[in-house]
Amino acid sequence: MKKIRLFTPGPTMVPDDVLLEMARPIEHHRTGMYREMAKELHELLQYLFQTKAMCLTFTGSGTSAAEAAIVGCTPAGHKALVVRNGKFAERWAKVCETFGIDHQTLDIEWGFGATGDDVRKAMEADAKIDTIIVVHSETSTTALSDVEAIAKVTREKGAILIVDGITSVGALPVKMDEWGVDVYLTGSQKALMLPPGLAFAAVNDRAWERIDSGKTPTLYNDLKAYRKSMDTFDAPYTPAVSLVRGALCVLRKIKERGVESIWAETTLLANATRSATRALGMKVFATHPVDSVTAMVVPEGVDEGALRKTMRAKFGFQIAGGQGDLKGKIIRFSHMGFVDAFDTIGAIAALEMALEGQGYAFSRSAGVAAAHAVLMDAKN
C-alpha cells in the first residue's frame, strides 16, 4: 500500500493530531461548549487574517464565503470590477452573472497577476465601479496579484475591496487591516490543513455599511444572518462541529508557531521548487509566480497525464495538472500547509524519476541538488 503525499493545491494533507481531534465524539452545537469554541475560533481567525474585523465561519467550500461576500457587498445600484486572470477569477464573474450584479471584467493574461495600476485604470475608465473583486493567489495559473497596491487604490477611490485569499491566507503575507482590505476570505482545505467543508470571511466596518445598505438576494449565504449569530457566538444554521474542532487545533498551532514563520517557509519551499524546475531544463509557468503553488510547463514529448499517474501510482506523490486552456500543459505543486523541506525534496525526486521514465533528457538528480542548495543556503 502506497503512502500518498498530497501536493495538490487543495485539498492538502491533514496532520494526524488534527484528524484525531476531529474523530472525537460529536458535540451538540446549540450548547455553551460550542459557543466557547466559536468565540475562540473568531479570535484565532482575527490573528490569521491580521485584523480586528468580524470573522465569519461558513459550512461550505470557499465558494460559499465568496458568494456571500460578492452578493452582500454589491446590492442594486453598485457596480463590481472582477479582475479575471484564471479559472477561479472566472468563477467570481459567474457569481455576478448569476445574481444579476452589475459588473465588468478586467481580463489579464493567464500567468500574470493584477497590479494597482491595472485597477486604477479600469476604475478611471468607468466611474460607476465601486467594488473590486480580486484573487490574491490564482491557483489555476499560480500567479500572484499585488493586493497591497490594489487596496491602496481602492481606499483612494472609496471602493470596497473583496479578496479571494483561498490559497494565500495562512501561506502568504496577508495583512488585512494594514493594507486596507474590506473583505478577505479563505477555505479550510488549503493552507489551513483541514478537510474541505469550512469557509471563512473577515468583514470590516466599511463592508458592513455597504452590506446594510441593500437587500441580499440569498438565504444560506447571507452575511447578515451570520453576523447576527455572532452576537452569541452561535451559527445561523447547523455548523460542521467536527471541522470547527479541527480548525481550532490547527489555528492554535499556527499562532503558537507564528504566522510570519509560516509565510517564510512557504517562500523557501517555492524558491527551492522553482530552482529545481530550472535545473531540470523546465520552465516556471507564471510570469508573476505565487509562493503557495508552483506550476511547471510540461516539456515537449512528455505526456502530462501519464506523468502525474506515475508519480502517484509508483512513487506516492499526487500533484495537479492544468485547468481550462492549461490542461495537459502544466503540472502544479503545492507548498501550503502540512509540507516541509523533505516532502518537497521527495516530490522533486519523484518528478525526476517519472520524467526519466518517459525518456526526458536531463542531468540526473539536478533538480534535487538545486532544491537542496536553496534549502541549505537558507539554513546557513
PyMOL commands that set and color helices and strands:
alter all, ss='L'
color gray80, all
select helices_A, chain A and resi 16-22+32-49+62-73+87-98+116-125+147-157+176-179+205-212+223-229+241-257+259-279+304-313+324-326+341-357+366-379
alter helices_A, ss='H'
color red, helices_A
select strands_A, chain A and resi 5-6+54-59+79-84+103-107+129-135+137-138+143-144+160-164+183-187+198-203+283-284+293-297+317-318+320-321+330-334
alter strands_A, ss='S'
color yellow, strands_A
deselect
rebuild
show_as cartoon
